[in-house]
């Protein structure tokens, strides 16, 4: 196993992993517009999103991406950031062998090096134990307003 930062040359690989993830849950999806849309999204996000790809025997087998949020400067703290970990995926045949943790460790290393104030994520039930073993805990300080739901009342 190995993990390395993704580059713009990896857009097709990341799109293929994203497709594999969604199709694992939903079945095959005929959407030829997906790959160009993914490439456009990645290009637009490039200045504040980092990604890693995990390999098994030199074959792409997983990915993770991290959105870097740069906080507004304030007196006494001119540079502060935090990160949102998302889209962590490992192909089914490679799960539970440590690749997800390797991907997460790469993001944690960068976050520590950049002195992030925090990392947050929204875990799936399947991934919750991975994050707990890495030191993540349930948060009760954030508030959430789901915008996909109809307004109350």
C-alpha positions in Angstrom: 0.0 0.0 0.0 1.0 3.6 -0.6 -0.6 7.0 -0.5 0.5 10.1 -2.3 -1.0 13.6 -2.9 -3.2 13.8 -5.9 -2.4 16.3 -8.7 -4.3 17.6 -11.7 -2.9 14.6 -13.6 -5.0 12.4 -11.3 -8.4 13.8 -12.2 -9.4 10.8 -14.2 -8.4 8.5 -11.5 -10.3 10.4 -8.8 -13.4 10.6 -11.1 -13.2 6.8 -11.6 -13.0 6.2 -7.9 -15.9 8.5 -7.3 -17.9 6.7 -9.9 -17.0 3.3 -8.3 -18.2 4.6 -4.9 -21.5 5.8 -6.1 -22.1 2.8 -8.4 -21.3 0.5 -5.5 -24.3 1.8 -3.7 -26.7 2.6 -6.6 -25.6 0.3 -9.4 -24.4 1.3 -12.8 -25.2 4.9 -13.8 -25.1 6.0 -17.5 -23.9 9.5 -17.2 -21.2 10.5 -19.7 -21.3 14.1 -18.5 -20.0 13.1 -15.0 -16.3 12.9 -15.9 -16.1 16.3 -17.6 -18.1 17.8 -14.7 -15.8 16.2 -12.2 -12.8 17.7 -14.0 -14.4 21.2 -14.0 -15.2 20.9 -10.3 -11.7 19.8 -9.4 -10.2 22.7 -11.4 -12.4 25.2 -9.6 -11.6 23.8 -6.2 -7.9 23.5 -6.7 -6.8 26.5 -4.6 -8.4 25.3 -1.4 -8.9 21.5 -1.7 -6.2 18.8 -1.2 -6.6 15.2 -2.2 -4.7 11.9 -1.7 -4.9 8.7 -3.6 -4.2 5.3 -2.1 -2.7 2.5 -4.1 -2.5 -1.3 -3.7 0.2 -2.8 -5.9 0.4 0.4 -7.9 -3.4 0.3 -8.7 -5.6 3.2 -7.4 -7.7 1.8 -4.6 -8.9 4.7 -2.5 -9.0 8.5 -2.1 -9.6 11.2 0.5 -10.0 14.9 0.0 -9.7 17.8 2.4 -11.2 21.2 2.1 -9.1 23.9 3.6 -11.0 26.7 5.2 -9.0 29.9 5.8 -10.3 31.9 8.6 -10.6 35.7 8.6 -7.6 37.2 10.3 -8.0 38.8 13.7 -5.6 40.7 15.9 -3.2 38.2 17.5 -4.0 35.5 15.0 -3.5 36.6 11.5 -3.4 33.1 9.9 -5.7 30.4 11.0 -7.2 27.4 9.2 -9.3 24.4 9.7 -10.1 21.4 7.4 -13.1 19.4 6.4 -12.3 15.8 5.6 -14.6 14.3 3.0 -15.0 11.8 0.2 -13.0 9.1 1.9 -13.4 5.9 -0.1 -11.6 2.6 -0.5 -12.7 0.0 -3.1 -14.6 -2.8 -1.4 -11.9 -5.5 -2.1 -9.3 -3.4 -0.3 -11.2 -2.3 2.8 -10.2 -3.2 6.4 -6.5 -3.6 5.5 -5.3 -0.1 6.6 -5.6 1.9 3.4 -8.3 4.2 4.8 -6.1 4.9 7.8 -3.1 5.6 5.6 -5.2 8.1 3.7 -6.4 9.7 6.9 -2.9 9.8 8.3 -1.7 11.7 5.3 -4.4 14.4 5.9 -3.7 14.5 9.6 0.0 15.0 8.9 -0.7 17.9 6.6 -3.2 19.4 9.1 -0.7 19.3 11.9 2.1 20.7 9.7 -0.2 23.6 8.7 -1.3 24.0 12.3 -5.1 23.7 11.6 -7.3 24.7 14.5 -9.5 21.6 13.9 -10.6 19.0 11.4 -14.2 18.1 11.0 -16.1 15.5 9.1 -19.4 13.9 8.6 -18.8 10.1 8.9 -20.9 7.3 7.4 -21.8 4.7 10.0 -19.4 2.3 8.3 -16.5 4.7 8.7 -17.2 6.0 12.2 -14.8 3.5 14.0 -12.0 4.5 11.7 -12.3 8.1 12.7 -12.8 7.3 16.4 -9.6 5.2 16.4 -7.8 8.3 14.9 -9.0 10.5 17.8 -12.1 12.1 16.3 -15.0 12.5 18.7 -18.6 13.5 18.4 -19.0 17.3 18.2 -21.8 19.1 20.0 -20.6 22.7 19.5 -21.5 23.0 15.8 -25.0 23.8 14.6 -26.5 22.5 11.4 -29.3 23.7 9.1 -29.9 21.1 6.4 -30.8 23.1 3.3 -32.2 20.1 1.4 -35.1 19.8 3.8 -38.2 22.0 3.6 -38.3 24.8 6.1 -40.1 24.2 9.4 -43.7 25.2 9.9 
